Amino acid sequence: MPTASVGAPITSASRGGPQAALASAPARDPIVRPSDAVPSAPALVVGRFEDLIALAAKKRDIGIKLALERDVRLVRCEDGRLEIRLEPSAAKTLVNDLARKISDWTGRRWMVVVSAEEGEATVKAQNDARQAELKVGVRADPLVQAVLARFPGAEIVDVRRAETIVPQGLPPGDAEEAGPEPQFDDDGSAFGARSDGDDL
């Protein structure tokens, strides 16, 4: 007498065999090994206030650069921490802006703290004081006094150190090879010396 076996009904999926089983398996995420990860950029170490100003200039953030120079009195600066005292002209969001941008630029968290200490003079005030000292020294020079006396109302607008002046057309390295400057005889005029070949 024939017997009937009892089992699961035959469906189209069971007819497919191994292929059907593979198709129904859930997709797995790819395995990411540490060696496959993209290395992150190393954090930038900044330990001096001058380097922060230079970094702002490099990033072309003129607003932050000017704020660091004009609105900030330095109390203490070390890598990851900046202690400052703010000038009355500083923006109310300056502390948060500095912390956020310096952290972004250096790749590490920076703390910007407002200190109760007086701090140094602003960078702009220090530069202005140095420029004023140079002008006082130049004004005391007899030749400069003669020119100012010759032209009433004339003012000394800018003073530059001689070693920073390079003849036009020469790169800075070739300034020493330019040869000696021409010698002039002093004719006693208020304008200084003139050359022998000039006809006045």
Long-range contacts (C-beta under 8 A, 24 or more apart in sequence): 40-107, 41-107, 42-107, 43-106, 43-107, 43-108, 44-105, 44-106, 44-107, 44-108, 45-79, 45-106, 46-79, 46-102, 46-106, 47-77, 47-78, 47-79, 48-77, 49-74, 49-77, 49-82, 52-77, 52-82, 52-102, 53-123, 55-102, 55-105, 55-106, 56-101, 59-101, 59-105, 61-101, 64-97, 64-98, 64-101, 67-91, 67-94, 67-97, 67-98, 68-98, 68-123, 69-122, 69-123, 69-124, 70-122, 70-123, 70-124, 71-122, 72-122, 72-123, 73-118, 73-119, 73-120, 73-121, 73-122, 74-119, 74-120, 75-115, 75-117, 75-119, 75-120, 76-115, 80-108, 80-109, 80-110, 80-111, 81-110, 81-111, 81-113, 82-110, 82-111, 82-112, 82-113, 83-113, 83-114, 83-115, 83-117, 84-112, 84-113, 84-114, 84-115, 84-119, 85-114, 85-115, 85-116, 85-117, 85-118, 85-119, 86-114, 87-122, 131-158, 131-159, 134-159, 135-159, 143-192, 146-190, 146-192, 147-190, 147-191, 149-190, 150-190, 150-191
